[in-house]
Structure formats: C-alpha cells, structure tokens
C-alpha cells in the first residue's frame, strides 16, 4: 500500500491547532517527507512512523515556513542514533539548508547528501518516482508528483510454454532482459501482459495556477494543493502575492482529472477554511479541507 499523511496545513506561521504544511508518504519500506516548517517534528511524533525511517526530504522552496523545522528533525535523528544516509532534495539554493545545519550541528554523525534538481527533473527514491515542475511564486519553487508503478501482469502459462527458468521470472517482470554470453535470450515482452495503473500523489503550495501544474498533477489519485485564500474576494490578493484561492486550485484539479483534492497551506487569517469549501466543491466536487494528521492508504485497483 501507498500511505500518505498530511502532517500540517498552515502557511506562513503555525497557529494554535494548525501545524505548518508538510506531507509524508511511504511505500515499499521507503519514507519521503515534503517540506518541514517550524515544529514539524511534533506531528511526526504523533503519527509514529518514526524519524529513522525517513529516507529523503524534498523542499518545495526555502522560505522559512517550509524549512525551519529541519533542525528539530535532524536533532531527533541524532538522538535516535541514526546511521544511514539522508537525502535532502530541492531547487537551487540548497546552500541555505547546508549552512544552517553546519552552524547548528557541525560534524554530522550520519551522512547527508544534498541534491539540487532542475525544472522537470525525475528522480527515484526506492520504487517511488518523483517528478517536479517550476511553479509561479516569488522565489524558485517546485511542485512534486510521487508515482508508484504497478508491474504488468506476468503470464505464467507463456513462461512455462517457453521453458523459461523460474529464476528469471522476477527479472523479466521488472522489465529487464535476460542476457547470456552477450546475447539476449529472453525479453519481458515474451511473458508480460497488459500494463496496469499505478498510484500517484501530487503536492503543490505557494503558486498561481499554471498549465505546467495541471500537466504535473494529471490523473493523480490525490492532489494536495494550495489553499491560501478561501474567499473569492481575495483573488486579487492571491494574484499579487503569487498564491491561489480555493476556486483556482479546484479548477486545476478539474482540468487535471484528479480523483481527489486536499486543500492545504491556509493563511493564518483563514481561521475556518470549511466556511469556504462550497466555492471549491462547486468547481470540483471531490474536494476536502485538509486537516493536520489526515492520513490515507492508497491501494492498487483490482485487475
């Protein structure tokens, strides 16, 4: 299963009852955290998935409400005697994060790999394929999609009819050729059936709606998107500050044919986002107001 948890839903600053926006997901023994504003270690502790299990942290951008919780998370990892490498991944400007950790911790007791990615890159963390696009914000900022591929149907009858040894089946199902003495003796096409739909979760905050964002989040099972302003009367403010309203993000969800939209990254002045959910649902019915520690298990479709 593909597990996701929205750790926090606030933008700019934490307020009572609302942590700053952050998402964690896990699949196949790999855990990935996206953004970690001030205090993110608190909902992580409540969730109970563990700090040592986090393999990578992706940053959308380097504003304080998206990175200032990192020292607390690193401190937790140190206290729990972490040894395995941690990957920190984001747009150009990672030196901000590196310098922060160097000042606070000096020599780290576990290795950290700092990875800067470009617009429309693709990177794999375990069996999770992560794609990104540049969004429209005041600084360099990325939106991300996280995809888990599903292996095609393996045709056992064909494999047996072709006398393919069982020890090769797993390799072929994963799309690799079997090579012997420099020659290809078996190919995946010989035994694989139809492709099957995988799972996809997308995450975007701090942006105006764009065509690139629509393409990135297309066909997501869950799209977690910017909900800075609920009132349509705040549209001009959203345009000026390069954020989005509920309606605008709902339009992205509709055009992208996603299954479900979770709104997040609410303005501190938006005390009760549920008051404005009707505006989003009028555009895209399957919209929900994100809640801190909202969790969901995604499963492959039966086929």
N, C-alpha and C positions, 0 to 999 in steps of 0.2 A: 504494500500500500504506500501511497504518497501522502505523508502527513504535513499539514501546514498549521501554523499558529500565528495570528496577528497579535504580537506582543503589546503594541501600543498604537494609538490612533491620533495622537496630538501633533500639531505643528507648532513651531517656534519655541514653545516652552511647555514643560509639564505643568499641569494644574491638578488640584485635588480630584482624584478619581479618574484621571486620564494620563497615561504614560505617553511618551513621545513615540512617533511612528517607527515601527520596526517589525520585521517579519522573520520567522524561522521556518525552515522546511527540512524534511528528511526523507530519504529514500535509499533503500539498499545499504543501510549502515553508514550513510553519509549525511551529515547535517550542515546546512548552509544558513548563515544569518545575513539579513539585508538591513543595513543601517543600524546604528546603535547610539541614539541620543542619550542625554543625561538620564541616569537611573535605569537603563535597560536591564541591568543585572537583576533588578528586583522582580519584574515579571518572569525573567528566565528562571529565577529560583522557584517562583510559584509554579511554573509549568513543570519543572522537574525532569526535563530532558537532559540536563547535565551540561556543564561547561567544557569538559574534556572531550566531548563528542563533536564539538564544532570544528569542522574541517576548514571552512573558509568564511570570511566576512566580506560581503560586497558593499561598496558605498555608492549611493546614487550621486552624491557630491559632498563637498567638505564644509558646508555650513555647520555651525555648532550643534544645532538640534538633530544632526544626523551622525555626529562623530564623538561627542563629548562623553558618551557612556563607555567608549572603548577602554580607557584606563581602568575602570572598575571591573570590566570583564577580564582584562589581562591579569589584574590583581587576583581575581578569583581563580584563574587558571594556574597562576603561580602557587597560590596557597594549596591547590589540589595536586601539586607536583606534576603538572603537565610536562611531557617529554616530546610528543610528536609535533611535527611542523604545523604551523598555522599560516594559511594563505590570506593576505589582505589584498583585495582587488577593487580597482576603481579607475576613474578617469585620471588624466594627467593632473599632477598636483599632490601625489601621494607623499611627497616630502613633508607635507604638513603633518600627516599622521606619523611618519617615521621620526621626525624631530620631536614630536610630542612624547612618543614612547621612549626615545633615547634620554630625554630630560628626566622623565619620571622614574625610569627603571634601569637605565644604564645597560649593563650586560644582561641580556635575557637568558633565563635558564632553559629555554626551548627555542628552536629556530622559527623565524618568521620570514616568509617570502613576500616581498612587496611587488605586486604586479599591476602595471598601468596598461589599460586596454584602450583601443581606439573605437571610434564610432563604427557600429555594425560589425563588431567582432563576434567570435563564437569561441567558447571555452568549455572544457568538460571538467566537472568535479565528480569523480566516481562515474556513475551512469546518468548523471544529470547534465544535460546540455544547456548552457547558459548563453543567451544572445542579448545584445544590448543595442540601443539606438540613442543618439543625442536628442534631448528634448529641448523645449524652448523656455529657459529660465535665465535668471540674472547672472549665473555662473555656469561653467561647464557641468552638465548634469545628465545622467543616464537613466533610462527606464530599462527594465530587465524582463526577460521571459525565461522560464525554467521548464524544460521539457524532458519527459521520460519516455523513451521509445519503447514500444512493445515488440517483442520478437515475432516474426512471421510464424504461421503455422508450420510445424515440421511434419512432413509426410513420411510416417514410419514405413508404410507399405512400399513407397518408392525406394526408400533407403535399403530395405531388405531385398527388394527385387533386383537392385543394382549391386547387391552384395557389398555394400559399404560397411566397413567395420564400425561397431558401436562406438569405439573410442573417438571417432571422427564426427559423430553426430552433433555434439555440443559446439564444436568449432564451426561446422557448416551452418548451424542455426544462427550463430553470431555473425554470419556474413563473410567468413574467411574461406579462401581456397585451401585445399589440401595439396601440398606440393611434395613430390618425391623425386630425388635425383635431378632437380631443376625443372621438372615438368609438372604441370597442373594435372592431377588425376581425378579430382572431384571438385565441383563448384557448388555454391549454395543454390543456384538455380535448379540443380538436379533434384533437390529434395524439399525446397521451400514452397509453401503455398502462398495464399494471398496475404498482403500486408494487413496489419491491424492497428487501429487507432491507439495512440499513446495517451499521455496526460500532460497538461500544460497549465502552468500558473504564471501570471504576469503581474508586475508590480511597477507602479509609477506614481511619483509625487512631484510637486514643485514644477509644474509645467502648464503651458497653454495646450489646448488640444491641437494635434498635428496629424497630417496624413501618415507620417512615419510611425507615429504611435499606434494608429489604427492597424497598420500592417504588422507591427510587432506583436500586438495582443490578439490578433485574429485567431478565432476558434479556441480561445482559452477556456478551460473548464472553470477557472476563477480568474477574474481580473480585479486586482486590488488597486484602486485608483484615487487620484487627488479629489478631496472634498473640502477644500479650504473654506469655500463660501456656499451656504445653503440658499440664501435669499437671492432670487434672480435680480433684485435691485442692486446687488453688489457686483454685477457683471463688469461694470466699468473699472471698479477697484481691482478685480481679478485680472483684467487686461493690463492695467497699469503696473501691477506688481508681478505679472507673469505667473499667475496661478490659475485655477479653474473652479467653476461652480459645479454644483451637483448636476445641473442640467447638461452642462458641456461634457462632463465625464460620462454621463449616461448616453449621450449621443455617440461618443467614442465606442462605448460598449455595444450599442445597437449596430453601428456600422461595421464593427469588427466581428459581429456574430458570436459573441462570447456567451457562455451558458449562464454565468452569474457574476454580478458586480458587487464588490465590497467597497464602500466609500471609506476613506481614511484621511489622515493628515488635516484634521479640523482646526480652524482658527481658534485660539484661546477665547475669543469673543463669542464663539458659537457654542453656547452652553448646552443646548439641547438639539443636536443635529436631527433627531427624529421629527421635529416640528416641520422640517423642510423635505422629508423623504418623498412626499407626494409629488414634488416637482420632478424628481429623478424617475420615479415609477411611472409617471405619465409618458416618459420617453422610452424607458427600458424597465419593463415590469419586474424582472427578477433582480432588483437592486435591494441591498440591505445596508443599514448603517453599521459600519464596523464597530466592534466592541473590543476593549482590551481583553486579551487571552481568548478571543474567538478561535476555535480550533475545528478542523475538519479533516476527515480521512477521505482521500480520493482513491477509487478503485477502477481498474480496467473494466471496460464494458464486456459483457459475456459474448464471446464469439469463438 
